[in-house]
């Protein structure tokens, strides 16, 4: 009896060491839908042009915020072109030119709106600007008139998609700030602005 039991024990030990399956589970493959998976991204550029206020030599408009709304998500802030906290553009210089308002890398997906906030504006009737069309700040020598802005928030209901074609897609949106329709003189000689901005194209 003892030799038989010894042989049986040896067979069991040998089969467990050489041919058995590994009881530990194989590592799971990454789930593309998992929140920890890398998110695809795409580059968005916002360009600005203008049909400016015709009576002015310069019309400086300062933007304090640009955001875009992702479908089913939140508002995402677009960085300004030079990384500043604001961006000022001389609309008079954007009649025949375009300049970058904001540029950044955002998650791919479907977007439903753009929102811009105009925080201040100045009109110069005598002196023109000698600097760039847009910068983090602009200044012009000479007398100016502050423009009253009752509400500087503009929402543009234009849907667009950001895709990552070829490993990094690029989308450009061209905005038109209509200075003539935006600015008016009140009866007491003051200027008021109700910003009129339209999306010209998405490409």
C-alpha positions as a printed Julia matrix, in Angstrom:
203×3 Matrix{Float64}:
   0.0     0.0     0.0
   2.73    2.51    0.86
   4.57    2.32   -2.58
   1.27    2.86   -4.41
   0.41    5.93   -2.35
   3.88    7.36   -2.96
   3.49    6.91   -6.71
   0.03    8.58   -6.68
   1.36   11.57   -4.74
   4.25   11.98   -7.16
   1.91   11.93  -10.19
  -0.32   14.64   -8.69
   2.6    16.89   -7.9
   4.09   16.43  -11.37
   0.83   17.21  -13.19
   0.29   20.36  -11.12
   3.77   21.66  -11.92
   3.86   20.98  -15.65
   0.44   21.14  -17.27
  -2.03   23.02  -15.06
  -3.67   26.37  -15.94
  -2.6    29.59  -14.2
  -5.31   30.44  -11.66
  -4.49   34.2   -11.77
  -6.57   36.16  -14.37
  -4.85   37.79  -17.34
  -4.56   41.59  -17.18
  -7.58   43.32  -18.78
  -7.15   45.29  -21.98
  -7.57   49.08  -21.64
 -11.16   50.22  -22.14
 -11.29   53.13  -24.63
 -14.43   54.42  -22.92
 -12.81   54.45  -19.48
 -12.38   57.96  -17.98
  -8.69   57.18  -17.38
  -8.09   56.51  -21.1
  -6.39   59.3   -23.05
  -8.91   61.74  -24.57
  -8.62   62.58  -28.26
  -8.04   66.26  -28.92
  -8.23   68.73  -31.78
  -6.98   72.27  -32.35
  -9.45   75.15  -32.63
  -8.56   78.63  -33.91
 -10.9    81.62  -33.68
 -10.18   84.35  -36.24
 -11.68   87.85  -36.16
 -12.46   90.34  -38.9
 -14.63   93.48  -38.99
 -16.79   95.93  -40.84
 -15.73   98.76  -38.51
 -17.44  101.8   -37.09
 -17.0   104.16  -40.03
 -16.61  107.45  -38.1
 -13.67  106.24  -36.03
  -9.94  106.32  -36.65
  -9.64  103.42  -34.22
 -12.1   101.3   -32.26
 -10.43   99.24  -29.53
 -12.52   96.38  -28.21
 -11.33   94.24  -25.29
 -12.46   90.65  -24.91
 -12.25   89.16  -21.42
 -13.52   85.65  -22.12
 -14.18   83.24  -24.97
 -15.8    79.88  -24.23
 -17.29   77.03  -26.26
 -20.0    74.6   -25.17
 -19.52   70.87  -25.66
 -22.69   68.88  -26.3
 -23.71   67.08  -23.11
 -20.89   68.76  -21.2
 -19.75   72.08  -19.81
 -18.43   75.39  -21.13
 -14.72   75.19  -21.99
 -12.55   78.31  -21.91
 -10.58   79.09  -25.05
  -7.09   80.5   -24.4
  -6.39   83.87  -25.99
  -3.83   83.9   -28.79
  -0.97   85.32  -26.73
  -1.85   83.59  -23.48
  -3.02   86.78  -21.79
  -6.09   87.2   -19.59
  -7.66   89.59  -22.13
  -7.28   90.37  -25.84
  -7.79   93.8   -27.38
  -8.41   94.31  -31.09
  -8.55   97.49  -33.17
 -11.56   96.74  -35.34
 -10.6    99.49  -37.76
  -7.53   97.43  -38.76
  -9.6    94.34  -39.42
 -11.53   95.66  -42.42
  -9.23   93.96  -44.92
  -7.37   91.63  -42.58
  -7.92   88.92  -39.98
  -6.26   88.28  -36.68
  -6.33   85.45  -34.14
  -8.66   85.93  -31.19
  -8.18   82.57  -29.5
  -6.41   79.29  -30.16
  -6.18   76.07  -28.17
  -6.41   72.28  -28.05
  -9.83   70.98  -26.99
 -11.42   67.53  -26.61
 -12.92   66.17  -29.83
 -16.69   66.02  -30.09
 -19.79   68.0   -31.0
 -20.03   71.63  -29.9
 -23.2    73.71  -29.87
 -22.34   77.33  -28.97
 -19.68   79.98  -28.67
 -19.79   82.66  -26.0
 -17.76   85.88  -26.07
 -17.55   88.57  -23.41
 -16.66   92.13  -24.43
 -15.52   93.95  -21.29
 -14.67   97.43  -22.65
 -14.33   99.56  -25.77
 -12.83  102.93  -26.72
 -13.33  105.1   -29.79
 -10.61  107.37  -31.19
 -11.81  109.97  -33.69
  -8.45  111.68  -34.36
  -5.52  109.27  -34.06
  -5.11  105.83  -35.59
  -3.29  102.89  -34.04
   0.29  102.21  -35.11
   0.55   98.83  -33.41
  -0.77   95.38  -34.31
  -4.45   94.71  -34.95
  -4.78   92.5   -31.84
  -2.66   92.1   -28.71
  -3.0    91.47  -24.99
  -3.22   95.25  -24.64
  -3.23   98.22  -27.03
  -2.89  101.95  -26.4
  -3.25  105.0   -28.62
  -2.17  108.56  -27.91
  -4.82  111.23  -28.09
  -8.38  111.84  -26.92
 -10.77  108.91  -26.74
 -14.34  108.19  -25.79
 -15.32  105.3   -23.53
 -18.09  103.18  -24.98
 -20.88  102.1   -22.64
 -21.63   98.37  -22.98
 -24.92   97.45  -21.25
 -24.33   93.76  -21.91
 -21.12   92.48  -23.41
 -21.99   88.78  -23.49
 -22.69   87.35  -26.94
 -23.81   83.77  -27.55
 -23.49   82.36  -31.04
 -25.66   79.3   -31.69
 -23.57   77.61  -34.34
 -22.88   73.88  -34.07
 -19.57   72.39  -35.16
 -17.51   69.24  -34.7
 -13.9    68.87  -33.63
 -12.28   65.73  -35.01
  -8.82   64.26  -34.62
  -8.31   63.24  -38.24
  -4.73   62.23  -38.98
  -3.74   62.26  -35.31
  -4.66   65.9   -34.67
  -7.39   67.76  -36.54
  -7.55   71.54  -36.94
 -10.72   73.63  -37.18
 -10.88   77.37  -37.89
 -13.89   79.58  -37.13
 -14.02   83.07  -38.65
 -15.97   85.7   -36.68
 -17.19   89.04  -38.04
 -17.56   91.91  -35.54
 -19.83   94.46  -37.23
 -18.7    97.8   -35.78
 -21.22   99.96  -37.66
 -24.16   97.95  -36.34
 -22.66   97.58  -32.86
 -21.89  101.22  -31.97
 -24.3   104.14  -31.85
 -24.18  107.68  -30.46
 -26.81  108.59  -27.91
 -28.54  111.96  -27.64
 -26.14  113.23  -24.96
 -23.03  112.64  -27.07
 -22.12  109.32  -25.48
 -21.36  106.14  -27.37
 -23.04  102.83  -26.63
 -22.24   99.36  -27.91
 -24.41   96.3   -28.33
 -21.89   93.91  -29.89
 -23.04   92.31  -33.14
 -20.85   89.32  -33.99
 -21.59   86.64  -36.56
 -19.9    83.4   -37.55
 -18.79   83.71  -41.16
 -17.39   80.23  -41.69
 -16.29   77.0   -40.02
 -13.56   75.1   -41.84
